[in-house]
């Protein structure tokens, strides 16, 4: 299954295949996405989910409050639906 990710405010779109993290999909499609470690330790790929659902193989190092506000680690997140993401708070 394939899902679409839209990045705001740039309004860039890319697709995520089943079994692929959001960050891996962005990198493969040459979408400018900040990252360093790709394992959820550095926090550079942290972005805010405005709509949609993601899942993780391992729970991310985010507080319950951060998760309820929509923050995700794109390097660990697997799209379960179409997503709208932003780096803006």
C-alpha positions as CSV (number, residue, x, y, z in Angstrom):
1,X,0.0,0.0,0.0
2,X,1.2,3.5,-0.8
3,X,0.5,6.7,1.1
4,X,1.0,10.3,0.2
5,X,2.9,12.7,2.5
6,X,2.5,16.5,2.1
7,X,5.1,18.8,3.8
8,X,3.9,22.2,4.8
9,X,4.6,25.1,4.4
10,X,6.6,24.1,1.3
11,X,3.6,22.1,0.0
12,X,6.0,19.3,-1.2
13,X,4.5,15.8,-1.7
14,X,6.1,12.4,-1.8
15,X,4.9,8.8,-1.5
16,X,5.7,6.2,1.2
17,X,5.5,2.5,0.4
18,X,4.5,-0.1,3.0
19,X,7.4,-1.0,5.2
20,X,9.3,2.2,4.5
21,X,9.8,5.0,7.0
22,X,8.7,8.5,6.2
23,X,12.3,9.7,6.2
24,X,13.6,6.8,4.0
25,X,10.8,7.7,1.5
26,X,11.8,11.4,1.5
27,X,15.5,10.6,1.0
28,X,14.8,8.2,-1.9
29,X,12.7,10.9,-3.6
30,X,15.2,13.6,-3.0
31,X,12.9,15.6,-0.7
32,X,14.9,18.0,1.5
33,X,14.3,16.5,5.0
34,X,16.6,17.2,8.0
35,X,18.2,14.1,9.5
36,X,21.5,12.9,11.0
37,X,21.4,9.6,12.8
38,X,18.3,7.8,11.2
39,X,17.7,5.9,14.5
40,X,15.7,8.5,16.5
41,X,18.5,9.6,18.8
42,X,19.5,13.0,17.4
43,X,16.0,14.5,17.0
44,X,16.8,16.3,13.7
45,X,14.0,14.6,11.8
46,X,11.4,15.5,14.4
47,X,8.3,16.9,12.7
48,X,4.7,17.6,13.6
49,X,1.9,15.5,12.2
50,X,-1.1,17.7,11.3
51,X,-3.2,14.8,10.0
52,X,-2.9,11.1,9.4
53,X,-1.7,8.2,11.5
54,X,1.8,6.6,11.9
55,X,3.0,3.5,13.7
56,X,6.4,2.5,15.1
57,X,8.2,-0.8,15.5
58,X,9.6,0.5,18.8
59,X,8.0,3.3,20.8
60,X,9.7,6.6,20.1
61,X,11.5,8.6,22.7
62,X,8.7,11.2,23.0
63,X,6.7,12.2,26.0
64,X,3.0,11.5,26.0
65,X,2.5,15.3,25.7
66,X,4.7,15.5,22.6
67,X,2.9,12.5,21.0
68,X,-0.5,14.1,21.8
69,X,0.7,17.3,20.1
70,X,1.5,15.3,17.0
71,X,5.3,15.2,17.1
72,X,6.8,12.2,15.3
73,X,10.3,11.0,14.5
74,X,10.1,10.5,10.7
75,X,13.1,8.1,10.8
76,X,11.1,5.7,12.9
77,X,7.5,6.4,11.7
78,X,5.6,4.2,9.2
79,X,2.7,5.8,7.5
80,X,-0.7,4.1,8.1
81,X,-2.7,6.7,6.2
82,X,-2.0,9.8,4.0
83,X,-0.1,12.3,6.1
84,X,0.3,16.1,6.4
85,X,3.5,17.1,8.2
86,X,5.2,20.4,9.2
87,X,8.3,21.5,11.0
88,X,6.5,24.6,12.3
89,X,5.2,24.6,15.8
